[in-house]
Amino acid sequence: MRYLSSFRPLILAMVLIAFGVHAEQENAFVKVGVPVDLGGHSVTLTKLDSLPFVESDYTKRFHFDTFDNPKLKELRERYKLDEVVAPGKTEFEKQALLLDWVHHQFKKFGKPSANVKGALEILQAIDTGNTFFCAQYGDVMVSSAASLGWIDRSLALRRHQGGNKNGGSTEHTSSEIWSNQYGKWVMFDPTANMYIEKDGIPQSAYEVRQEWFYHDGKDLVFLMGKERKKYKKTDLPVFVARFAGFGDLTLDPDELDKYGFIGYVPNTNLMDAGPDYGKMFIVKDKLCEGTKWHERINPPNPGVDAYFPLDQAALTLAADGANVTASLKTMTPNFKEYQVRYDGGEWRAAPDKFVWILHPGVNRLEAKAVNQFGVDGPVSAAEMEVK
């Protein structure tokens, strides 16, 4: 096989301006589809698909649980969480099965009747007949996900305008899980055993909020339970569960009014530290005027600032003499290694910087980060055609 022997200096970079990711000024960007002459060869970048590495005040606030936390191992093994998620064919199906499992652990609903902290203590207290509500559902969801190598973060919610049209709580705890499959954050509500889609794509809490308040929620689809039965806004209220001494828990027609304020709790080590409400940051807008709640920082670009990627293998490519050098960067909690493959071959461990030798024709490079739990991050891909 003939390989290219000479290249002019070239930088290939993916820039996501919305996240404030910039290359150094001396780097020259190459656009997808625009041929470049490299040492007498016409080289065209035909594809570059890579989530960026983002570092900001909001990413720095987060503290993630660790692979070597014995409580995570105990939680995973005691409650056989690998078996819980095993029937799922995809990562997201497995995550949805975990959501359903968490929901069904709670036997009594209402004001907490035991002063406990963290998923292990909560689950043990459930077995002795104690009552809990949404905050404890959220704690169990966050730590159960962490025990399997996924990142789920707690959300503190507050109704806008302070009003309850149909009764129920003014505040609520939900969560968002990072989906490597979709490359985005997805709202998971373990109390309602629910997530929400639009056009078949699971939505983040902020996406749900914007659709609900600014587009009347007409395009949102509520998926509930292990069967992921679908409902529209017009189907609400929907029965969720019945609890002795409490009554029926329902998904009410004004349920998503609780997303008027969204507070992002920036830690997942809840079994050791509890929720870090002090460093929580809050999304709100004019809808919230007139309603008093916690005073916290309000991200200037809430649809972006709170939604940094995780587990990515952020890929940049640069010419280095006769070779192309690939560089990888990631924000992967409990990072283990990068893996790459060429032209659809086998995945192999790789350093964060390595040489990609091009050959005539179509060249394809894929890269991913893997954490210590063995969970693969989203795949980055680059294709270059050499003539």
N, C-alpha and C positions, 0 to 999 in steps of 0.2 A: 504494500500500500504506500502510495506517495504522500508525503507530508510537506506542508509549507515550510520553507526554510528561512524566509525573511518577512518582516513586518515593519511598517512605520509605527511610531508610538500612537497608541489609540486607547481611549478610555471609554468603556461602555458602562453606563450607570443608569439605574432606575431611580428617578427622583419623584418623591411624593410631596409636592409643595404643601399640601394641606397639613402634613405632619411636621413641616419645617425641616425636612431632610434635604441637605444640600451637599453637593460635591465641592471639592476645593476649586477655587476660581480658575486655576490653570488647566483643569480637566475640560476636554472638548466632548460634548455630548454627541452621540450618534443616534439618529432616529430610526425606529423600526421601519424597514422597507426602503431605506436610502442606501444605495451601494457605496462602499468605500474602497478606494484603491490602496491595497496593502502589499507593497513589494511586488507589484505587477500582477497581483491577484485581485479579482473583484470579490469582496466579502460583504455580505448583506446580513445584518441582524434582522431576522424574520420574526423572532418572538423573544420577549423578555417578560416573565411573569414571576414576580417576587414581592412578597410582603416586606415593607421596609423595617429597619431597626429604628425605634423611636425612643428617645430619652428626653424626659421633660420633668417638670415639678410633680406631675401627676404619677408618672411611672416610678419616680423615686420615693413616693409615699408608700408604695406597696411592700409588704413583708409576707413572703409566701412560706407555707409549711415546708418542712424538710423531709427528704427521703428517709433519713435515719431517725426520724421521730418514732419511738417505740409505740406510741399511742396510735399512730396511723396503721402500723402493722397489726396491732391488736384489733383495731376496728375492722380492718379488712378481713382478717382471719376469723374472728369470733362470729361475725355476721355473714360470713361466706359471700362476700360481695363479688368475688370473681364468678361464682355460680349465678348470682343475681343478674349479672349483665351478659353472661355467656350466650343466651339465645339471640342477642343482637347481631345482625349481619354486618352492620357498619358501626363506626364509632358513635355516630349520633343516635342510632337505635339503642346502643348500649347505654348512652347517657340518659335517654328517655326512660329506659328500664330502671335505672338508678333513681330517677325522679319519682317514678311510681312506687318503688320500694320505700323510699323515705316517707312518702305520703302515708303509706299504709302501716307504718310503725306506730303511729299515734292512735291511742285507743280512747282517750278522753280529751275534750277540747274546752279551753277556757283559761282563765287567769292561772299562771303557774302556781302549783301547790307545793313545789320543792325548790329550794335554793341550790341549784346545781349549775355546773359550768362545763360546756363542751359535749360533744356527741356521745362519748362513752357514758358519762354520768347521766345525760338525758335519757338515753336508751335504757339504762339500768333502772332509772326512776320510773319510766313508763311501765316496766315489768312489775313494779311494786304498787301500781295503781294511781300514779300521780297524773295531774292534769297539766297540759301545756298548750301554748298557742303559737302564732306564726313565727315569732322570733326563734323558738326552739326548732321548728321545722327547718328554718334557714340554717341554723347552726349544724344540724345533722347533715343537711345537704352539702354544705361547704366542706366539711371534714370527710364525709364519705367519698366525695369526688376527689379530694386530695389524696386519700388512701389508694386510689386507683391511678394516680398520676395526672389527673385533670385539674384544671383551675376553675373553681366556682367562687364567686365573690358575693358577699351580702349586699343587699340594697335596702336602705331605709326610705320608706315612702310616706308621703303626706298629701291628703286631698287638697286640691287647689280651692281657694275661696272658703275653705273650712266647712263646707256644707255636706251633709249626708242626705241625699234625696230619698234613699230607700233604707235608711238605718245602717247598721254595721259600724265597723271601726273607722275612725278618722285616719289612723296611721296603719302601716302594714310593713311586713318584712317579706321581701322576695329575693331573687338572686339572678345572677348572670353567669353562665358557663362559657368558657372559651371552647369553641368548636374548631378543631383542626380540620375537620371535614369541610366546613363551610368557610373557614378562614375569617371568622368573625365571632363577636360576643352574641349570645342568645339568652333571652330572658327565660328563666325556669322558676315557676312558682310552685314550691312543693306543697304548700297548704291547699291550693286548688288543684294540684296535680295537672298542671297546665303549662303549655307554651303557646306561642302565637305565630302564625305565618301570614305573609302577604305574597301573593303570586307564587306560592309553593316554597318560599324561602323563610326560614325561622328568623324572627325579628329580635333585635336588642330592645332593652327597656326604653331607650330614647326613641328608637324607631316606632315602637308601639305608642309612646306618648304623643309624638307628632301626628301620627295617623289618627289617634283617638280625638285629640283636641282640635286639630286643624283640617281634618278631612272626614270628620264624623265617624271614624272607625268603620266605614262601610265596606272596606276592602280587607279587613282583618278577619282571620279565621282562627278560632280557638280550638286547640287540640288538647283533649283531656283523657287521662287514664292510659293504661297499658295498651288499650286498643286504639288510642289516639283518635277517638271519635271527634268529628268536626262540628263546630257550631259557628253561627254568625251572630252579629250583634243583635239581630232581630229575634234570635232564639233565647236570649237571656230573659229571666233568670234560669240558670241550670243547676240542678241538684248536684252537690259534691259528695256529701257524707252526712250521716246521722249519728249524733253522739248523745248518750244518756246524760241527762242533767243539763244539756245545752240546747239540744234540738237540731234542726237542719242547718248545715253549712251550705250556702249557695253562692254561685257566681252571679252577682246582681247586675241589673242593667247599667248601674253607674260604677261598677267595680273598678274600671280603669281610671276613674277620677283620682284614685290614690296615687297615680303617677304624675300628679301636678308638680310635686317636688320629688326629685330622685337624689338620694344621698348615697354615695359610693363609699363603702367601708373598705379601707385599703389594707386589710390583712386577712390571711386565711388560716393562721395558726391559732384557731379559736379554742382548741382544747387546752392550750397553754396560757394564752394571753387574754382571751375574750375579744370582742369587737373593739377596734380602735376608733371610737367615735370622735376622738380629738382631732385626728388627721383626716376625717371624712371630708369630702368635698361634695357640693350640692349643685344640681342643675335646676334652674328655675327661670321663669321669664315673666312677662306682664300678666299672665294668667294668675300668678301667685300674689299679685299686689293685694294688700289688705288682709293677708293671712300671715300671722306670726308663726315662725318656726325656728329651728336652730340657726344661729348665725355662723356661716362658714363661707369659705371662698367659693365663688361662682365661676367656673371655667368660662373664658371668653368665647370659646368655640365648642360648646358642649357635645355636639354630634361627632367631634373629632378628638378633643382633648381627653375625654374619658374612654376612648375606644382605640387605644394603642394595641398593636398586634402582639401576640405571644407565640413562642415555639417556632418562630420563623427561621429560615436560613436566608437572610438578606444577602443577595448576590450582586457583586459588582465585578466587572471584567476589565482588564487593562492589558495593553500590549507591553511585553517585556522582552525587548530584543526580538528574537525569532519566535517567541512563544506568547501565548495569551495566559495571563495569570488571573485566576479566580480568587476572590476574597469573600469570606462569609462572616456574618455577624448575627447575633441572636440575643433575644431576651427570653431565655428558656429557664424557668425555675427548675432546679435540680438537673441541670444540663449534664449529659453524659458525653455525647460525641456528635460530630457531623457525619453524614453518609452521603456519598455521591454515586451516580452511575452515568455511563456514557452510552449514548445511542441505544438505550433500552436494555443494557446489559445488567449485570449483577450489582447490587448495592454493596459498597465497600466503605469502611471508615476512612475519613479524610481529615487533614488539618484545616485550620481556618484560612490558609493560603496555600495554593497549589497551582501547578501548571496544567493548562488545558491545551493539548496539542491538537490542532485542527487538521482535517484531511479534506481532500476534494469532495464536493457534494454537500449534503446536509449533515451538520453536526448538531447533536443534541446533548445538553448537559442538564442533569437534574440533581438537586441537592435538598437535604432535609436535616433538621436537628432531631435528636433522639434524647429523651430524658432518662433518668436512672430507673424509672418504673418500666421502661421499654415502650413508652408512648411516642409515636412518630408525630412530628409537626407537619405543617403544610409543606407541600413540595414546591420548590422554586424551579423554574425551567427557563433555559435559554436555548435558542436555536440560531445557528449561523450557517449560511450557505456560501460555500467557497467555489468559485469558478476559475 
